[in-house]
Amino acid sequence: MSAAPVWSVDPRSGNPREQVTVEATAEEVDRAVRAAHAVRDALADRTARAAFLRTAAELLEESGPHIIEAADAETALGPARLAGELARTAAQLRAFAEVVEEGAYLGIHIDHEDGSRTPPWPDLRRWKIPLGVVAVYAASNFPLAFSVPGGDTASALAAGCPVVVKAHPGHPATSELCASVLRRAAARTGLPEDVVTLVHGFDAGVELIRHPLVAAAGFTGSVRGGRALFDAAAARPAPIPFHGELGSLNPVVVTEAAAAERSGEIGAGLGASMTLGVGQFCTKPGFVLAPSGDAGDRLLKALTEAVSSAGSGVMLDHRMRDAFLAGVRERAGLPDVAAPVTPGAAGEHTVSAGFLTVPAAHLAAEGPHDALLEECFGPVTVIARYGSGDEVAAVLARLPGNLTATLQTATEGDDPEAAGLLAALTPLAGRILVNGWPTGVAVAPAQHHGGPYPAATSPSTSVGATAIERWLRPVTYQNTPDALLPPELREANPLSLPRRVDGRRE
């Protein structure tokens, strides 16, 4: 039987654009993984890795017009948005080059022999080494920054791990272009091209997670797909780390004082955030606790104006559009759920934004409204109107884990609810915002993009410098002669790396 074709599809029309390739067979996945595993030692040189990452950034920018054209044709995200995403992707690669050169990520600790301790200390030298081949499962909504050349790939390569990427079916042509850029960057810096390889197809993704030479995996996508891969990673004869970003409601709590002070500003800001990118950001605020009463009504009026003026948009593909429409119908049909602005189909290929409202009391205990506490991917949010702090506490106690949680509080004078609500939101998410909006994730050393399950399957971040830690494991050498140690751990510190020696930073 011949391999299934992989088509590039125009989401603006639903029509196939071109056949890009064919789905990888089990044998081809095996060859890709074995090829990556065979060249893993080539990434041992930190100088070469940093040069590779910088060259990849340069070549991405040089190829930018072609990549943006292909990505727009496959995702309908628009040239301006994609140009910004390409710049972010290049910046990520350069940032990880700096991380590699600086060397603190190696976590070097040296404790000299000390017989006066109880029990006595031997000479111990600890650092972190790469895990091996990493499988990366590309995301749909960021065809560059969270796809083939994105953060998972960049951080794994920075750690010294070769990468096999499973392309997302929503942008196969873009994936091929980006993979070719990364492979050219490797060759230009003297590394084997197989430090990055690309495979297509659902079955290929399953074969990849099961391959015995795959040492770890990174995933961004749906709860259903991510959980299936997570379970497969755990069910292997030798389980592997699976770092998945699966789904997030990104709750927002608006205090009564905040609504009274600036209801129009909050409503407009919420409308802009939840419709950004046709509501297809993983950090979209999808659930809001807003007060009942006049101030909350004014907030909803401002939100209505903002959402109504957002216009229609094309989602990433028709499958996601169908899922969005079905999710909205299910939620809007629940008792006491209203739709001040009805989200739904705006045309044969487009959708319009909207929001739903419900009394918060309906969500305080398990019941038919539980679907409102699940992510609906697309331009819709749920506003739960509360009448008391007890209602807010009851609803927050039922929320799943999230990437973000936001508190809108008064900016002038005291807000007696703020401290308690901030404490209640902190266990729910990996990033807590005050008087801001969660869409937009800065690529910064202090960033954390993750959270309690189902936001993520591990405590790690997929954005920022510490994302590299996912692909490393610690090793300690005990009483090892200096000549046998890796250069990074030798007494003289010949590579001038940041280290902690006998408990003190060197």
Secondary structure by P-SEA (a helix, b strand, c coil): cccbbbbbbccccccccccccccccaaaaaaaaaaaaaaccccccaaaaaaaaaaaaaaaaaaaaaaaaaaaacccccaaaaaaaaaaaaaaaaaaaaaaaaccccbbbbbcccccccccccbbbbbcccccbbbbbbbcccccccccccaaaaaaaaabbbbbbbcccccaaaaaaaaaaaaaaaaaaccccccbbbbbcaaaaaaaaaccccccccccccaaaaaaaaaaaaaccbbbbbbccccccbbbbbcaaaaaccaaaaaaaaaaaaaccccccccccccccccccaaaaaaaaaaaaaaaaccccccccaaaaaaaaaaaaaaaacccbbbccccccccccbbbbbbbbbcccccccccccccccccccccbbbbbbbccaaaaaaaaaacccccbbbbbccccccccaaaaaaaaaccccccccccccccccccccccccccccccccccccccccccccccbbbbbbccccccccccccccccccccccccccccc
